[in-house]
Amino acid sequence: MEVSAAPTLTTLPAEIILLILHAIPNRKDLFAATLTCHHIRSIFLESESAITWQILKRELDDDTYDNLGEAALYLETAYWADQADRQENWPTYVTCRLPLLALSPRCFPVDRWTLREAEAMCQFNLIVVRWTDEFIARAHWKMYEYDYTEFDEEMDDPEERYVKPNDQETARIYRAFWRYQIYCNVFHPVQSKNGVHDCPIGMEHQQALFFNHFLPWEIEQIACVEAFVYSEVSRNFNYMLQEPENWTDFKKHTECRLGLSHLDNYYQRLLSFGLDECLFFVYWEPPIKAMVLPYANQECPEELYFFLSDALLFMMEAGKYGRKALSEMSRDEEAKLFPTSLIPNDNDPGPEKAWRLMVRDRLALPDFTSRSVEHSRHVGYVFWDEKTAKKLDFMTWEKRKRTNITRSEYLYDIV
């Protein structure tokens, strides 16, 4: 008589695993174990786990899951990626079928998140990553040829100045763009009857956790697109200032080169986060500045705002000296685009790493809004002049006490 193998976590039905989870007194310990134990992590955190998918479906109890399985979503993804004219609507389609955690009626403060909530947020990010990868792999990209002579007849060697990106670079640009659109759709504030943008119940906690954990890494990918655009703008800035029509020509050329026919929408989302002053020399034309921004009233978390602002200001300077193509960069070189990048295993305590220290220390605190006075004596503060959007300085604890600058005067505490 053949003896069947002993059941393991990977073979147990989802119902039994749920009973085990509910029987554990302190689920925080189990969640901590998932971060250190590869076997447990493979069950609860990887999107490929069918058991995890079942748990999410049963635990979240969201109407958007009705008759929707992973296989069906993959088939639909192939449909949306098949034609270029369908690609622009794909983020909205995916958003409607994601576990909309931000719209969930459950309200859990970040410091009391259990395994279920934390794992669900991790799962949400992994699902988005996998779907966008699948979409990129199936999509048919439309790359436009452009008459460089028509763009600028006086330029020397235009072919040398404008090199069309290869498939790898284009895919990375699109991947970051699609993920960013999905994230914006999910965390968009709800329009209330009186015209004020209100957050759904519990959204502020889940949004804060999401921005702290996942979004900075996506922003780094998006910023690579910005670095590419800035390097082109800095080369042709004088030409663009000669005639108003030159900016339109340059913008059209940039869209064609990237293959992004909806580049306007992409920039609108960035500008809506309060970055219009950082991009003033790109969008200097008044009609563009006056465009209606769909997310203009969305409140951007301070961590994300300063992280983006610093990165964009840095690239405005770095773009003047040229930069090699994204396809030629290693992961480390790409990360070094940011002086404040959240690079793993980077223990440099200097002020240029203020953002990394801020995120790391906040995640270690039970209440991420807490401030450590003793730590701030060693790390300091970041001073941001929002009136000019041109000054980003580091202020030590002692200097802050002497000047007595308050938070309302654009002082941001990084700890």
ABEGO torsion letter per residue (X at the ends): XBBBBBBBAAABBAAAAAAAAAABABAAAAAAAAAABAAAAAAAABAABAAAAAAAAAAAGBAAABGBBAAAAAAAAAAAAABAAAAAAAAAAAAAABBBAAABABBBBAAABBAAAAAAAAAAAAAAAAAAAAAAAABBBBBBBBBAAAABAABBGAAAABBBBBAAAAAAAAAAAAAAAAAAAAABBBBBAAGBBBBBBGAAAAAAAAAAAAAAAAAAAAAAAAAAAAAAAAAAAAAAAABAAAAAAAAAAAAAAAGBAAAAAAAAAAAAAGAAAAAAAABABAAAAABBBAAAABBBBAAAAAAAAAAAAAAAAAAAAEBBBAAABBAAAAAAABAABBBBGBABABAAAAAAAAAAAAAABABAABBBAAAAAAAEBBBBBAAAGABBBBBBAAAAAAAGBBAAAGBBBAX
